[in-house]
Amino acid sequence: MTQDTDAEFFHAKRYQPMKFSITRENLLAPLQQVVSVIERKQTLPILANVLLRLEDDRLFLTGTDLELQLVTRTTVESGEPGQITLPARKLLDICRLLPDKSTVKLSLRGDRAELSCSASRFNLTTLPADNYPQFDSGSVDIEFQVAAHLLKKALDKTMFAMAVQDHRYFLNGLLLELDGRDLKTVASDGHRLCYFREALNQETSHESRPIIIPRKGITELYRLLGDSTDQLTLRISANTVQVELGHFSFSAKLVEGRFPDYQRVIPRDIVHTLLAERAALKSALTRVSVLSNEKHKGLSLEVVDSETLLLEAQNPEHEQAEEKVAIEASGGNMKVGFNFTYLLDAINNIDSERVRLSFPAGCNSCLIEDTGDSRFVFIVMPMRL
């Protein structure tokens, strides 16, 4: 093979003559999903690109940041198979600005891609698809099927308590346990903990395999689940989790490490209990917190009698706020301080009209429960005022 022939062969391998026609809407929707996992600042230029691969009439779009990968698929009107990578955000910006229901045509010319639509023409740089990073999911150890809306409910009830850039890296994500009987999600930042359990009532069961999904992975997965009520497939391998639903396949590298034993955190020997109207307690917390210390965000809860809860807050300027809330209490009087944002986060995730707060001896933690839904519990640690 001559030198010229070698060059032609190499060029053909790197830049396949792919071309296709597709409606703007069929390209825009999956492109928006894929771009969300692509970081704006990249160490490798190709990571700023989206991989386009055409097989038959199906166009696959892939985006990754090496920790997450999202593959979506859509249909084209016509085309020739091949693959290439294009600047993701530039392609998205172009598609957003094109006319509704228009036809987009893309073809390759060497190391350039020509995109045309009506009177518009764009010439974009490309990078070879062969250089696009491979996301190795490994062999699948466990595979489940679960309703998408159940998984989204579990994430919604717990993900807000994940830590943010904590040195205890295993807290910068969400614990997921799934077997044939139960779906469990747990999140904690070291000061509070959320726990959600949903009974699956499936005939088959699997050995429980707890995994920790990173914060960004949870955020993206929650967004992707949307309002779907379909069954999704969840595959767990040694260091990755993969979720397939409808037209997308989402993969995330797992956080290494062992999540703390959350069962030990849940208070068992309850001494003090109080019941309050959720809306009334939320409103009172919100008003009193206006005068709390911005740095510590602390306020006190004091049960003054079996029917009254006193909320108090103050700041370094010695300004004070207090409010009384009607309750039903048992276990005698008590007083304890909390970060008001933690209390409000818990109450905002309770759906029933009443909320229950329970305390063990010494009030070294608080168990917050939805009186109408036993699947969700919230534990918050007190703070010194």
N, C-alpha and C positions, 0 to 999 in steps of 0.2 A: 504493500500500500504506500503510495507516494505521500510526500509531506502535505500537498494540497488536499489529497483525498482524506488524510488524517484530520485535517482542519475542518473539512466539510462534515465528516462523521461526528466529530466532537461537537460542532456547532449544531447539528441536527439533533443530537442527543440532549443537549442542554435546552434548546429552544424548539419545542415541537410546534408544528403549524396548527395550533388549536384556534378555533374560531367558533362563535355561537351568536345566536340572537335570542333575546330574553325580554320579557316585559319589565319595565322599571320596578313595579311592585314586587315581582318575584325575585328580583335581585336585592332590592333595598332591605326587605325584612330580615332575611338571614344575614346580610352583611352587617346590619346594626347589632345583631346578637353577637357575631364573631368579634367585632371590633371592641366590644366591652372587655374582653380578656386580654387585649393587646395593650401593653403599657406604652405611654407616650414617649418615655425616655428608655432607650434600649442600648445594651452593651454590644449587641450584634445587629447590624443593619437589617438583616433578613427577618428579624423578629418584629420589625415594624410593618412587615408585609402580611398579606392574606394569601394563602395557598388556594388556587382555583384548580380543580380537577374535573374534567368532563368525561363521563362514561355514558354512552348511549344518549339518552335525553336528560340525564341527571347531572346536575352541577353540584359538586361538593366544595364547600368553603371551610377552610381550617384556619384557626388562629391559636396562638400559644404564647405563653411567657416562660415556658419551660417548667413551671409549677402547675399550670392549668392548661387544658386544651379543650377547645370547643369545635366540633365538626357539625355543620348544618348542611342540609341538602335542599335543593329546589329543582324545578324543571325548566328546561329551555324550549324554545320553539323549534330550533334547528341548530345543528352544529357539527363540528368534527372533533373527535376525542383528542385529549392532550392535557397538559398541566403547566402551570406557570405561577409565579408569585408577583403580586402588585402592591404598591403602597396602599395600606389599608384605609387610612383616614382620608387620603386624597380621593380614593375611589368612592368612599362613603359620601364625602362632601359633594362630589360631582353628581352622584345618584340622587341625593336629596334635592338638588337644584334643577333636575331635569323635569320636564312636563309630566303630569299625571297620565298614567295609562299609555305612555309612549313605549316604543320598542328600542332597546339598547343593543347595539352590535359591537362585538369585541373581536379583534383579530390580531395575530402576532406578525410582526415584521422584524425578523432577527431578534435583537435584544430589546425591542420596543413593542408596546401594545398600543393599538389604535382603538379608541372607543368613540363611537359615533351614535348620535341620536338626533333625528330631524336635521336641523341646520348646524348642530354643534359637533365639533371634532376635538378630541383630546389625544395627546400623545404622551404615554406614560412609560417611565423606566421600569424594567423588570429585573428580577433575579431568578436564577435557575431553580426549578422545583426540587432538583436533586440535592440542593444544599439546604433545603428546609429541614429543621430539626425533627427527628423522629421521637415521638412520645411513647416510650416503652411502658406499657401497662403490665407486662408480665403475665404469667399464667393465672387464670381465675381460680381462686380457692373456694369462694362461696358466691352463689347467685340467688337473688331474691326477686320477687315481684310484689309490688305494693302500690296502692292507689296514690296518685300524685298529690291529691288534695290532703291526704293524711300526712304525708311527709312534709308538705308545706305548712300544715298546722303545727306539726312538731317543731319545725324550725322557727316559725313565727313566735311560739311561746317561750323560746329559750335563747335565740341568737343574740338578743340585745344585751345579755350578760357576759358575752365573750370579752376577754381581756384585749387590750390594745397595746402591742409592743411591750409585753411583760417579759422580764428576763426569764421567767418560768415559761418557756416556749410552748409547753403542752397546754397552757391556758389560752394561748392565742388561736383558739379554734373551738370546735364543738365536738363533744363526744357523741357518737352514734352507736347504738347497740341494736341489732336487728336479728331476730330469729323467727321461726314460724309462729311463735305465740305473741311476742310483744315487739313494739317499736319504741325505743327509748332515746331521748336526746337530753343532754346535760351540758350546761355552760356555766362557767364561773370565772370571776376576775380576782378571786382571793378574798373579796369582801362580801360577796353575795353569790348565791347559787340558784339556778333554775333547773327544774327537773320536770320532764313531761313523759308520760307513759301511755301508749295507745295499744289496747288489746287487738291483735290481728285476727284471732279466731280462725287460723288456717289449720287444715288437717295435718300437714307436714310441718315438721320442726327441724331446725338446724342448730348446731352448736353455736352459742353466742360468740360473736367476734367483735369486741369493741374496737372502734377506730376513731381517730381524731382528724377531722377535716379542717384545713386552715381557714382563717377568717375570710379571706378573699373568695375562697372556694364556696363557702357557705353563702356569702352575699350573692355571688353569681348564680348559684344553683337556685336560690330562693326566687330570684328574678326570672329565671328560665321556666320554672314550674308554672308561673302565671296562674290562670284559673282552670287549668286542665283537671279533668276528673278521670282521665284514662289511667291504665295501669302502666307503671314504669318498671324497667328492669335495672336492678342495682347489682353490680359485680365488684367483688372485693378481691384484690390480689395482695401480694406481700407488702407493697408500698404505695398502691394507688387504689382509688375508687372510681368506678365508671357508672354513669347514669344514662340510660337510653330512654327517650320519650319522644314519640312522634317523629319529627324530622331532625332531631338533634341528638348528638352523643357528647356528653360532658365528662371529662376526666380530671382528676386532681391528685397531686402527690399528697400522701398522708403525712401528718406530723408525727415524727418519731417520739417515743416516750410513753410513759404510763400516766394516765389521768388519775388524779387523787380518788380515793375511795369515797365517793359522794354519799354512800349510805350512812357512813359514820357521822356525817355533818347534819343529817336530818334529826331534829330533836325528837326524843322518844318519851321521856318522863315529863309530861306537861303539867305545870303548876298553875299558871295564869292563862286565862282565855278571855278574849273579848270579841264581840260581834258588833259590826257597825254597818250602816248603810254606805255602800261603796261611793255613791255620788257625793254624799255629805262629807265623808272623810277625805275624798280627793279634793273637794273645793276648799276645805279647811286647811289641808296641807299646803295647797297652792298659795293661799293668802298669807299664811304665817311665814312661809319660806321667803317671802319678799324681804324680810328683815334679817334673814340668817346670814352668817358669815360666808362671803363668796368663796373663800379659800377652803373652808372646812364643810360648809353646807350642812351644818348640824342643827337639829332641833330636838326637843325633848317630848316624850309621851308620858303622861302621868295619869294613872287610874286613881282618881280621888275618891270615888265610891263606885258602887256596882252599876251606876247608870251614867257616869260622866267621865269622859276622857279629856284631859287638858293638854293642849298643844302649846308649846312655848318656843320662841326663838329670839336671839339677840345678836348684835354685831359689835365690832370694836368701838363704835361710836356710842355704845350703851343704849342704842334704840332697842325696843322690845316689842314683841307681838305675841298675843295669846288668843286662843279660841277654844271654846268648849264644844265637844261633840257628844251627842247622845249615843250610848252603847249599852250592851248587855254584857257584864263582866262577872267572872268567877275567879276565886283564888286570892282575893284581897287586894289591897292597894300596892302599887309598884310605880317606879319611875325609871326610864331608860332613854338614852339618846341615840339618834340615828341620823344618817345622811338622808336628807329628805328626797334626793333624786332617786335613791334606791327604792324607797317606799312608793314613790309615784310610779316608777317603772313597773313595779309589781302590780299595783292597783290598776294601772292602765291595761294590763294583760288579763284582768279578771272580767269575766262576762256576766256574772250573776249580779243581782241587786245588792247582795250583802257579801261582806268579806270577813274572814275569820283570822285573827292574829293570836298565836299561841306562843307561850314562853316557858322554858324549863326553869328549874330552880336556879337562882342567880341571874336570870335574864341575860345569859351570855350569847343568846341567839334568838331570832324571831322567825317563826314558821307562819307564812302567809298563804292562805288557801282560798280557793274559789268554792263557795258553799254549794254551788250547783254543778261543779265539774271536778271530780277527784283526780283527774289525770294530771293536773298542773299544780305544782307546789313551788314556793319561792322561799329561800332562807337568806336572811340578811344578818350580818354581824353588827352589834352595837358600836357606838363610838363615844369617846370621852368628850364632854362638853366643857 
